[in-house]
Amino acid sequence: MPEVTRRTLLAFTAVASVVEPTFAEGEGASPELRALIGAHEATYVGLHRVVHQAGSSSHERKTADRIEQESLLAICSYPAISRGDRRAKADYLLTIEARGELDLEEHMQAILHSMKH
């Protein structure tokens, strides 16, 4: 399972500060989870931009995919302790799953490990 490093999380948080997290607003989610969700929303948009960009290289697409997967794994592994965090995390992951994108073994492993904390 890819590790989300502090550097990666800080990069995602920087992106999240530019792209307002919309999904977890009003759900009582913590700032940390809202930042992770905002980062994933931004990396998801970035992935689609690169994939659909004329002339994008295979390396660019793989890099964008890896960054998006790491940001999704950060949400999966987030230890949602408060009721607001649990609800926001579950709602967001259910939305991702409905799109058929919560499909890696690492996703389920990260979710289950996060429940142990």
C-alpha positions in Angstrom: 0.0 0.0 0.0 1.5 3.4 -0.9 2.4 5.4 2.1 1.1 9.0 2.3 4.1 11.0 3.5 4.0 14.2 5.4 5.2 16.0 2.3 2.4 14.5 0.2 -0.2 15.4 2.8 1.2 19.0 2.9 1.0 19.2 -0.9 -2.6 18.0 -0.8 -3.4 20.4 2.0 -2.0 23.2 -0.2 -4.2 22.1 -3.1 -7.2 21.8 -0.7 -6.7 25.4 0.4 -7.1 26.5 -3.2 -10.0 24.2 -4.0 -12.7 24.7 -1.3 -13.7 21.3 0.1 -17.4 21.1 -0.8 -18.4 17.6 0.1 -17.7 17.7 3.9 -19.1 21.2 4.5 -21.7 21.3 7.1 -21.2 17.7 8.1 -19.3 18.5 11.2 -16.2 17.0 9.8 -12.8 17.9 11.3 -10.6 20.4 9.4 -8.1 17.5 8.7 -10.8 15.3 7.0 -12.2 18.3 5.1 -8.6 19.0 3.8 -8.2 15.4 2.8 -11.5 15.4 1.0 -10.8 18.7 -0.7 -7.4 17.4 -1.7 -8.9 14.3 -3.3 -11.5 16.3 -5.1 -8.7 18.5 -6.5 -6.5 15.5 -7.5 -9.5 13.8 -9.1 -10.2 16.9 -11.2 -6.5 17.1 -12.0 -6.4 13.4 -13.1 -9.3 13.9 -15.5 -7.7 17.0 -16.8 -4.4 15.2 -17.6 -6.2 12.1 -19.0 -8.3 14.2 -21.4 -5.5 16.7 -22.3 -4.4 16.3 -25.9 -0.7 15.3 -25.9 -0.4 14.2 -22.3 2.3 11.6 -21.9 1.9 8.2 -20.3 4.2 9.4 -17.5 2.0 12.4 -16.8 -1.1 10.1 -16.7 0.6 7.6 -14.4 1.8 10.4 -12.1 -1.7 12.0 -11.9 -3.2 8.6 -11.2 -0.7 7.8 -8.5 -1.4 11.2 -6.8 -5.1 10.7 -7.0 -4.9 7.2 -5.5 -2.6 8.3 -2.7 -5.1 11.1 -1.8 -8.0 8.6 -1.8 -6.0 6.2 0.3 -5.3 9.1 2.8 -9.1 9.4 3.2 -9.5 5.6 3.5 -6.9 5.4 6.2 -8.0 8.5 8.1 -9.1 7.4 11.7 -12.5 9.0 11.8 -13.2 9.2 15.5 -15.9 11.8 15.9 -19.4 11.2 14.6 -19.1 14.0 12.1 -15.9 12.5 10.7 -17.4 9.0 10.5 -20.4 10.3 8.7 -18.5 12.6 6.3 -15.9 9.8 5.5 -18.6 7.2 5.0 -20.7 9.5 2.8 -17.7 10.5 0.7 -16.4 7.0 0.2 -19.9 5.7 -0.7 -20.0 8.4 -3.4 -16.6 7.3 -4.7 -17.7 3.6 -4.5 -20.9 4.4 -6.5 -18.6 5.7 -9.3 -16.8 2.4 -9.2 -13.6 3.9 -8.1 -13.1 2.4 -4.7 -11.8 -0.8 -6.3 -8.3 -1.5 -5.1 -7.5 -4.0 -2.3 -5.5 -1.3 -0.7 -8.7 0.8 -0.2 -10.4 -1.8 1.8 -7.3 -2.6 3.8 -6.8 1.1 4.7 -10.5 1.5 5.7 -10.3 -1.6 8.0 -7.0 -0.5 9.5 -8.4 3.0 10.2 -11.2 1.4 12.2 -8.7 -0.1 14.6 -7.5 3.3 15.8 
